[in-house]
């Protein structure tokens, strides 16, 4: 990726949205390309090899989720999806299909830039992480030890597995379905109360204020996100 002008592809059928995104992204240092349909978007993604894609889920020719499904057959390019506020099920499906993050319409331009930069930054090639940190918490994936303020914090095996999974996806929304399938198996996908209980435990042990978490974030109706230190 060219760090000075990373290439971004916008796939959205609304002219006004594309114009807003182009102005915002070009002003913040991106090279911007546009596609008004899903089919054209897939073609442009294949020829341009963008470093990031902003994908609207409501396209006229192909459903945005279908565009994402086809894209993920051959590309791991970071994708930020745009969705309407009442499109919760679509958002969850897009995240399960491999979207890196989502933003609801109407959105704030600076937030979109920040989220796009974040998903692109996480996609850069790097050595496999041996640990993660946030606030005064350090997680060692090798020894399975978690420290807060330099002191070891004890976890059950399930608590640690949940924390590790969130940390490995640091900054990304992980859906309830993904977490339940990963930690409890495919038959547990509807048991979201499991997650509520274990997230409560994690926050009590790792957050300064468990009732107003700074790092272990809830995405209402969708899943959870762990904000890691840069």
GIRA-V828115 format. One record per residue. N is the residue number from 0. RES is the residue in one letter. NEAR is the number of other ideal C-beta (glycine too) atoms within 10 Angstrom. Layout:
# GIRA-V828115
[[N RES NEAR] [N RES NEAR]]
This chain:
# GIRA-V828115
[[0 X 15] [1 X 8] [2 X 8] [3 X 7] [4 X 13] [5 X 17] [6 X 16] [7 X 25] [8 X 22] [9 X 26] [10 X 31] [11 X 23] [12 X 16] [13 X 14] [14 X 10] [15 X 8] [16 X 17] [17 X 19] [18 X 12] [19 X 16] [20 X 25] [21 X 16] [22 X 12] [23 X 17] [24 X 21] [25 X 13] [26 X 10] [27 X 14] [28 X 12] [29 X 23] [30 X 16] [31 X 18] [32 X 18] [33 X 18] [34 X 23] [35 X 18] [36 X 16] [37 X 25] [38 X 16] [39 X 15] [40 X 28] [41 X 20] [42 X 12] [43 X 18] [44 X 23] [45 X 11] [46 X 9] [47 X 15] [48 X 12] [49 X 24] [50 X 21] [51 X 22] [52 X 30] [53 X 25] [54 X 26] [55 X 23] [56 X 25] [57 X 15] [58 X 22] [59 X 9] [60 X 13] [61 X 18] [62 X 15] [63 X 26] [64 X 20] [65 X 15] [66 X 28] [67 X 25] [68 X 15] [69 X 16] [70 X 23] [71 X 14] [72 X 6] [73 X 10] [74 X 16] [75 X 10] [76 X 19] [77 X 24] [78 X 30] [79 X 21] [80 X 27] [81 X 25] [82 X 23] [83 X 14] [84 X 9] [85 X 8] [86 X 19] [87 X 15] [88 X 11] [89 X 18] [90 X 26] [91 X 22] [92 X 20] [93 X 27] [94 X 24] [95 X 16] [96 X 17] [97 X 13] [98 X 27] [99 X 25] [100 X 20] [101 X 23] [102 X 17] [103 X 14] [104 X 14] [105 X 8] [106 X 16] [107 X 10] [108 X 14] [109 X 10] [110 X 10] [111 X 19] [112 X 17] [113 X 11] [114 X 18] [115 X 27] [116 X 17] [117 X 19] [118 X 19] [119 X 21] [120 X 13] [121 X 16] [122 X 16] [123 X 10] [124 X 5] [125 X 8] [126 X 5] [127 X 6] [128 X 12] [129 X 10] [130 X 14] [131 X 20] [132 X 14] [133 X 19] [134 X 15] [135 X 13] [136 X 22] [137 X 18] [138 X 26] [139 X 13] [140 X 14] [141 X 7] [142 X 10] [143 X 12] [144 X 15] [145 X 24] [146 X 14] [147 X 15] [148 X 9] [149 X 7] [150 X 8] [151 X 11] [152 X 18] [153 X 9] [154 X 20] [155 X 10] [156 X 8] [157 X 14] [158 X 19] [159 X 17] [160 X 17] [161 X 25] [162 X 24] [163 X 18] [164 X 16] [165 X 27] [166 X 19] [167 X 15] [168 X 19] [169 X 20] [170 X 17] [171 X 20] [172 X 20] [173 X 23] [174 X 20] [175 X 20] [176 X 19] [177 X 19] [178 X 24] [179 X 20] [180 X 15] [181 X 14] [182 X 16] [183 X 15] [184 X 9] [185 X 9] [186 X 9] [187 X 16] [188 X 15] [189 X 10] [190 X 12] [191 X 14] [192 X 8] [193 X 17] [194 X 20] [195 X 11] [196 X 10] [197 X 19] [198 X 21] [199 X 12] [200 X 16] [201 X 23] [202 X 19] [203 X 10] [204 X 16] [205 X 24] [206 X 18] [207 X 12] [208 X 8] [209 X 15] [210 X 7] [211 X 8] [212 X 18] [213 X 13] [214 X 19] [215 X 21] [216 X 14] [217 X 14] [218 X 18] [219 X 6] [220 X 12] [221 X 18] [222 X 25] [223 X 23] [224 X 19] [225 X 26] [226 X 16] [227 X 19] [228 X 12] [229 X 6]]
